[in-house]
Amino acid sequence: MNPDGWLDDTRTSYDTVAAAYAEQVRHLLDETPHERAALALFAELVRAGVGGPVADLGCGPGRITAHLRHLGVDAFGIDLSPGMIEVARRDHPGLRFAVGSMTDLDLADASTAGLVAWYSLIHVPDDGIGSVLAHFRRVLRPGGPLLIGYHVGDGPRLKTQGYGGHPMKVRVHRRQPGRMIGWLDDAGFSVEANRTLTSAESALGGIILARRPAD
């Protein structure tokens, strides 16, 4: 059994749908005022601190990275899929994007002023969340904010097709807010805001703003 098989499946699936996915989500923020408000608050918190680089983890085609840059944040993107990174670099020239995995972040300790995981934890299985959040805490500066978007619900579903009808093989995990908050508490984060909403992003989505406590 390959314990990292979900990583391979996720990478291959998003490589396959990268161009179609980018087209489908390109203007979603225009339709999601509550998401824009959450991102604006996050950016304000980063700017109010000491400033510095912000990592958009699971950045996909880079739309959130670019939006954060428009909000005055020094954002860069990391994604598991080389295909997604190619599209991000094409659509947002001049911004920084790199291939990488949130399961093994190649970032120095306390090197980021903020982190965003915008609907990107949804493919991480339950038994991998703790390790991923430990990486988040490690690379985030004390006092730095973490913004998470996720699908609200119970249990995973297998997605076999999407974004232009291309084949996929990914599990989409839906979680209840209490469970997400519990994982964040266990990882040493302080949760400051939590809300659920229905929008173009998700039939029922959740947004959590947390912070690595100051040392």
N, C-alpha and C positions, 0 to 999 in steps of 0.2 A: 504494500500500500504506500502511495506517495502522499505524505502529509501536506506537501505544498502543491498538490495537484490543482487546487482551487486558484492558486496564483497563475499557473500555466494557462488554465482555462480562461481566466479573466484577461490576461495579457493577449492571448490569441483572439478572443472575442472582440475586444476593443480595437485591436489592430484591424480586424475585418470591417468594423462598422465606423471607423474613425471619421471619414469624410461625411457620411450620411448623418452621423450623430451631431457633428459640428453644425451642419445646416439646420437640423431640427431644433437645437437648443440656442441658436445664435441670438435670438431676440427675446428669450424667455424673461429676462430681467425687466423688460419693458412691461410685462404683464404681471409682475409680482412685486407690488409696492412694499409688502411686509418683509420680503427678503431683502429688498434694497435698503429698507430701514435698519434691518439687523446688520447688514454689511457696513452701513454708514456709522452705526454706533461702534462696531468693532474698530473701524478705521479711526474714529475719534479717540477711542481708548489707546490705540497704538501711538497716535500723534501726541496724546497727553502725557505719555510716558517718555522714556529717553529716546524713542524712535529706534529705527534700525530695520533690518530685513524681516520680511514676513513670508512664510512658506505656505503656498496653496498646495495642499497634499492631496493627490488624486485630482490634478488640475484639469485632466481631459484636454479639450481644445483651447483652454486658456481664457475662457470668457470671464471667469471670476477673478483671475489674476489681473487681467486688463482692467476690469472694473475697479479693483482696489487701487491700481495705479492712478486711475482717474480721480480717486478719492484722496490722493496724496500720500499713498503708502508705498514703500519700496518693496513691492511684492514680486516673488518669483514662483515658478511652478515646477512641481515634480509629479511625474505620472509613471505608472508601471508599463504603459503601452508605448513603444516606440512610434507606432502609427499616430497616436494622439499627440505626442510631442512634435512630430513632423508637421501636423496640421496646426498646432499652436504656434510654432515658429513661423509658419507661412502666414497665418492670419494676424499675428501680432509681432511683426519684426521689431527688433530692438529690445524686446523683453527677454528675460532669462527663463529658459526651460531646460529641464534635464530629466533623463530617464532614471527612475529609482523606485524603491518600494518602501511604503510606510512600515513594513514589517522589519526593516533593517535600514533605518535612515542613515544615510551617509552625510550627516551634519554634526558639527562639533557641539559639545555640551554647552548649553546656555547661549547658543549663537543666534537665536531668533527672537525678535521682539513680539511676535504673534504668530499664531498658526490658525489655518482654516482647513477644515475637512468637510467640504460641501457635498453631501450625498456620496461620499467616497468610502465611508466605513461600511456601507451596505453590503459589500461582498466579503467582508472579513467574517469568518465563522466565530461563533461565540467564544470558543476556546482560544482564539487568537487576539481578542479585543484587549485583554489585560496587557499583553506584551506590546501591542501597538501603542496603547496609552502610556506605557512606561517610556517608550521612545519619545512620544510627544512631550512628556514632562522633562525628559533629559535635555532635549534640544531647546526648550523654551526658557527664556530668562525668568528669574523670579519676578513675580508681579505681572508677567505677560499674559494676555488674553488668548483663549482658545474658543473658536466658533465652530460648531458642528451642526450640519444639516443632515437629517435622516428620515427614513420612512417609518411611520408609526403603524404598529400592528403586531401580530403574533405569528412567529415562525417564518421560515424561508419559503420561497417559491423558485422553481427552476425556470429561468428565462432561456428559451431555445431559439427565439427569433426576435429581431428588433431593428429599428432604425434603417428603413429602406428595405425591409424584408430579408436582411442578411442573417445567416445562421449565427447563433450565439450559444454558449454553454456556461452560464453563470447563475449562481444562487443569489437571489436578492433577499436579504434578511430584513425583516420588519421587527422593530422593537418598541416596547412600551417605554414612556419617559422615565418611569421609576427605575427600570433596569439600567438605562443609560446613565442616569444620575448615580446609581449605586456603583457602576463600574468606574465612573469618574472620581467618586469619593474614595474608592479603594486605591486608585492610582495616585492619590494625593492632590487632586484638584479641588478647588472651591467653586461650586456652581452658584452663579449670580443671577441667571435668568433662564427660564424654560417656558416655552409655549408651543402649542400645536396650531396648525392652520391648514386650510385647503386652498390650493392655488394651482397654477400651471406647473409648478415644480413637482407636486405630489398630490395624489388623491387625499391623503392625510399625512402631512409632514410635521416634523418637529425641528425646533431650533433651540440649541442650548448654548449659552454663553458661560464659560467657566474661566478660571484663572489659576495659574500656578501661584500659590501664596508667596509673598515676599519672605525671604530668609530672615 
